[in-house]
Amino acid sequence: MVFIVLLGGYLHARANAEGNHIWPAFLIWGLDRAFRGIRILIYNIGYVKKGSPEQYGHLEALSPHFVRLTLQRPTYMHWRPGQNVYLTIPSVSGVFLEAHPFTISTIDTPLDVTGGESNDEDQIGKEGSVSGPDTDSKTLTFLIRVRSGFTKRLLHAFSQTPEMKVILDGPYGSPPSLRDFETVVLIAGGSGVSFTLSLFLDLIHRAKQGTTDCQKVIFIWAIRDASDITLISDTLLTVVANPPSRIAIDIRIHVTASNTERLKNSEDGSDEENKADYMTSDAINLPGINIANGRPDLTRLVREETAKAIGAISFNGTTASPPTRIH
């Protein structure tokens, strides 16, 4: 598309003997494509290595609505919490090199889960092995909502084989830096939790390192079905079990579909595929995590937290603009 625009501009300018002014834009665009191609080659070198575990993604069908894709982190790849990458899966793609953007739910540093706070990075690196799939810095994890097209084919591919080769392009995006805010509120719905979860884990990591001013973090996740909690429940429980002492953690999960509505859908067959996975929010008990029915009252939340906040407060969501600093 950029090439077509530049070519059109060049042809138009050439008619007025101004074509030379367009060539620098061609040069910049060409350099950008070249650097991008080199980066893709470096990050995906394991794709062509025989027997290499790199670039082999492991797919898990967590529910009829969500899949989790995990793959080994490329050696030279680094990213910031909240960034995304373009994924190409040749065995699933409908067209050649079809790529789709997905947010990385893991962070680029190991998460200390021992409960102690230390500035010794070597020690923290040794303590970074955890059970939560989203707390391991050696892997890239993607939480993908199954809809139509590519994601539906991805779910179908799981029934054939859970292992598949993946090509990465990225990372991209300019996520907010939250280290200077005393209070941080993270709000997400559905698969948008990939964005807020990585920001959340980064704040926890920084709190244990002593490199953030954050004193309170509120993590809010709205989901339709209570069974979707399993997407990140292990990760959240890992954090809650060993929280940093210098930061207050408030995790709230809102199940938006009422039990009556879910039961009705199961009984009339409109939700047939989910009958076996039906779960009510009342039946879930996750220590340290507040689970409620209904949508979160965001207007009230903003009003209350702004009134109580001491210092700067940041509200961040999957569809929000860059964080606003409120004193």
C-alpha positions in Angstrom: 0.0 0.0 0.0 2.8 2.4 0.9 4.6 1.6 -2.3 1.5 2.3 -4.4 1.0 5.7 -2.6 4.7 6.6 -3.2 4.5 5.5 -6.8 1.4 7.5 -7.4 3.0 10.5 -5.8 6.1 10.1 -8.0 4.2 9.9 -11.2 2.2 13.0 -10.3 5.3 14.9 -9.3 7.2 13.8 -12.3 4.6 15.5 -14.5 5.6 18.7 -12.9 9.4 18.0 -13.0 9.4 17.4 -9.2 9.9 13.7 -9.2 13.3 13.9 -7.5 11.6 15.0 -4.3 9.9 11.7 -4.0 13.0 9.5 -4.2 14.0 10.1 -0.5 10.7 8.7 0.6 11.3 5.6 -1.6 14.7 5.2 0.1 13.4 5.5 3.6 10.6 3.0 2.8 13.1 0.6 1.3 15.4 0.8 4.3 12.5 0.1 6.6 11.5 -3.0 4.6 15.1 -4.2 4.6 15.6 -3.8 8.3 12.3 -5.4 9.0 13.2 -8.4 6.8 16.6 -8.8 8.6 14.8 -8.7 12.0 12.3 -11.3 10.8 15.1 -13.5 9.6 17.0 -13.3 12.9 14.0 -14.0 15.1 12.8 -16.9 12.9 16.1 -18.6 12.2 14.9 -21.6 14.2 12.2 -22.0 11.5 14.7 -23.4 9.1 16.9 -25.3 11.5 16.2 -29.0 11.4 15.1 -30.3 14.8 15.2 -26.9 16.4 12.5 -26.4 19.1 12.4 -22.7 18.2 9.4 -21.4 16.3 7.3 -24.5 17.2 4.2 -23.2 18.9 2.2 -25.3 21.3 -1.6 -24.8 21.1 -4.1 -25.4 23.9 -7.8 -25.3 23.4 -8.9 -23.8 26.8 -12.6 -23.6 25.8 -14.7 -23.3 22.6 -14.0 -19.6 22.8 -10.3 -19.4 23.6 -7.0 -20.9 22.7 -3.6 -20.3 24.2 -0.5 -20.4 21.9 2.9 -20.7 23.6 6.2 -20.8 21.9 9.9 -20.5 22.9 11.2 -17.0 23.0 13.6 -16.2 20.2 17.1 -15.7 21.5 17.5 -12.0 20.5 13.9 -10.9 20.9 12.9 -8.4 23.6 9.7 -6.6 24.1 7.9 -4.2 26.5 4.7 -5.1 28.4 1.7 -4.5 26.2 3.4 -4.9 22.8 2.1 -7.2 20.1 3.6 -9.2 17.3 2.3 -10.4 13.9 1.9 -14.2 13.8 2.1 -16.2 10.6 1.2 -19.9 10.9 1.6 -21.5 7.4 -0.3 -24.6 8.3 -3.3 -22.5 9.3 -3.1 -19.4 7.1 -5.6 -19.2 4.3 -3.2 -17.2 2.0 0.5 -17.1 1.7 2.2 -15.3 4.6 -1.1 -14.3 6.2 -0.3 -12.5 9.4 -2.4 -11.4 12.3 -1.5 -9.2 15.3 -1.7 -10.6 18.9 -0.6 -9.1 22.2 2.0 -10.9 24.2 0.7 -11.8 27.7 4.1 -12.6 29.1 6.8 -10.2 30.2 10.4 -10.0 29.1 11.8 -10.6 32.6 11.5 -13.5 35.0 8.9 -12.9 37.8 10.2 -13.5 41.3 7.5 -15.5 43.1 9.2 -16.2 46.4 7.6 -13.2 48.1 11.0 -11.6 48.9 12.1 -8.3 47.4 15.6 -8.0 46.2 17.7 -5.9 43.8 19.9 -8.8 42.9 18.9 -9.6 39.4 20.9 -12.9 39.4 19.0 -14.1 42.4 15.7 -13.1 40.9 16.5 -14.9 37.7 17.1 -18.1 39.6 13.8 -17.7 41.4 11.8 -17.1 38.2 10.5 -20.6 37.6 6.8 -20.7 38.3 3.7 -22.7 37.5 1.7 -19.8 35.8 2.2 -20.0 32.0 2.2 -16.2 31.8 5.0 -15.6 34.3 7.8 -17.4 32.4 10.1 -15.0 30.5 11.5 -17.8 28.4 8.2 -18.2 26.5 5.8 -16.0 24.5 2.2 -16.7 25.3 -0.9 -15.5 23.4 -4.5 -15.7 24.6 -6.6 -15.8 21.4 -10.3 -15.3 21.2 -11.9 -17.8 18.7 -14.1 -16.0 16.2 -14.2 -16.6 12.4 -11.5 -17.0 9.8 -8.0 -17.4 11.0 -8.8 -18.0 14.7 -11.5 -20.5 13.9 -9.0 -22.4 11.7 -6.5 -22.3 14.5 -9.0 -24.0 16.9 -9.7 -26.6 14.2 -6.0 -27.2 13.8 -5.7 -28.1 17.4 -7.8 -31.2 16.8 -5.2 -32.3 14.2 -2.0 -31.5 16.1 -1.1 -29.1 19.0 2.3 -28.4 17.6 2.8 -26.0 14.6 5.5 -23.8 13.2 5.1 -20.1 13.7 6.7 -17.0 12.1 7.1 -13.9 14.3 7.2 -10.3 13.2 7.6 -7.6 15.9 7.3 -6.4 18.5 5.1 -3.4 17.7 3.2 -0.8 19.7 3.9 1.9 22.2 2.4 0.7 25.5 2.3 3.1 28.5 5.0 3.3 31.1 3.3 3.0 34.5 6.3 3.0 36.9 5.8 6.6 38.0 2.1 6.3 39.0 1.2 5.7 42.6 -2.1 4.0 41.7 -2.7 2.0 38.5 -6.1 0.7 37.3 -6.1 -2.0 34.6 -9.4 -2.8 32.9 -9.9 -5.4 30.2 -12.6 -7.5 28.6 -12.2 -11.0 27.2 -9.0 -11.6 25.3 -8.0 -8.0 25.9 -6.6 -9.3 29.2 -3.4 -10.1 27.3 -2.6 -6.4 27.3 -3.5 -5.6 30.9 -2.0 -8.9 32.3 1.5 -8.1 30.9 1.3 -4.6 32.4 0.1 -6.1 35.7 3.0 -8.6 35.8 5.5 -5.9 35.0 4.3 -3.8 37.9 4.6 -6.8 40.2 8.1 -7.5 39.0 9.1 -3.8 39.4 7.6 -3.7 42.9 9.8 -6.6 44.0 12.7 -4.9 42.4 11.9 -1.6 44.0 11.9 0.3 40.7 8.3 1.6 40.7 6.4 4.2 42.6 3.2 2.2 42.4 1.6 1.6 45.7 -1.7 0.1 44.6 -2.8 -1.8 41.5 -6.4 -2.7 40.6 -6.8 -5.4 38.0 -10.3 -5.7 36.5 -11.3 -8.3 34.0 -14.8 -8.7 32.5 -15.7 -12.1 30.9 -18.9 -13.6 29.6 -18.5 -17.1 31.0 -17.0 -18.1 34.4 -15.1 -20.9 32.8 -13.0 -18.4 31.0 -11.3 -17.6 34.3 -9.0 -20.7 33.7 -7.2 -18.6 31.0 -5.1 -16.8 33.6 -6.2 -18.2 37.0 -2.9 -20.0 37.6 -1.0 -16.8 36.9 -3.1 -14.7 39.1 -3.0 -17.2 42.0 0.8 -17.3 41.7 1.0 -13.5 42.1 -1.6 -13.5 45.0 0.2 -16.2 46.9 3.5 -14.2 47.0 2.6 -10.5 46.6 5.2 -7.8 47.1 4.9 -6.0 50.4 5.2 -2.5 49.0 2.1 -2.7 46.7 -1.6 -3.4 47.4 -3.2 -5.8 44.9 -6.9 -5.8 44.2 -8.0 -8.3 41.6 -11.7 -8.2 40.4 -13.2 -10.6 37.9 -16.7 -9.8 36.6 -18.8 -12.5 34.9 -21.2 -10.6 32.7 -23.6 -13.4 31.6 -26.1 -14.3 34.3 -26.5 -17.9 35.4 -30.1 -17.8 34.3 -29.1 -16.7 30.8 -26.4 -19.4 30.5 -28.7 -22.1 31.7 -31.4 -21.0 29.3 -28.9 -21.1 26.4 -27.8 -24.6 27.4 -31.4 -25.9 27.7 -32.6 -24.6 24.4 -29.5 -25.8 22.6 -28.2 -22.4 21.5 -25.1 -23.0 23.6 -24.8 -26.7 23.0 -21.1 -26.7 22.5 -20.5 -25.2 26.0 -22.8 -27.5 28.1 -19.9 -29.6 29.4 -17.9 -26.5 30.3 -20.8 -24.7 32.0 -19.7 -23.2 35.3 -21.3 -20.6 37.5 -19.3 -17.8 39.2 -20.7 -18.9 42.5 -19.0 -22.3 42.2 -15.5 -20.7 41.8 -13.3 -20.0 44.8 -10.0 -18.3 44.1 -8.3 -17.1 47.3 -7.4 -13.4 47.1 -9.5 -12.8 43.9 -12.9 -11.1 44.0 -15.4 -12.7 41.6 -18.7 -11.0 41.0 -21.7 -11.3 38.6 -22.5 -8.4 36.3 -20.6 -5.7 34.5 -18.2 -3.5 36.4 -19.5 0.0 37.2 -16.6 1.9 35.6 -18.1 5.3 36.3 -18.2 4.7 40.0 -14.8 3.0 40.0 -13.1 6.1 38.4 -14.9 8.4 40.8 -14.0 6.4 43.9 -10.4 5.7 43.0 -9.7 9.2 41.9 -11.1 10.5 45.2 -9.0 8.1 47.3 -5.8 8.3 45.3 -2.7 9.8 46.8 -0.4 11.0 44.0 -0.7 10.2 40.3 -3.3 7.7 39.1 -3.4 5.9 35.7 -6.4 4.2 34.1 -5.6 1.8 31.3 -7.8 -0.4 29.2 -7.7 -2.4 26.0 -9.5 0.3 24.1 -8.4 3.3 26.1 -6.2 6.1 24.9 -2.7 6.6 26.5 -2.9 6.8 30.3 -4.1 10.0 31.8 -2.2 11.4 34.8 -4.6 12.7 37.4 -3.3 14.4 40.6 
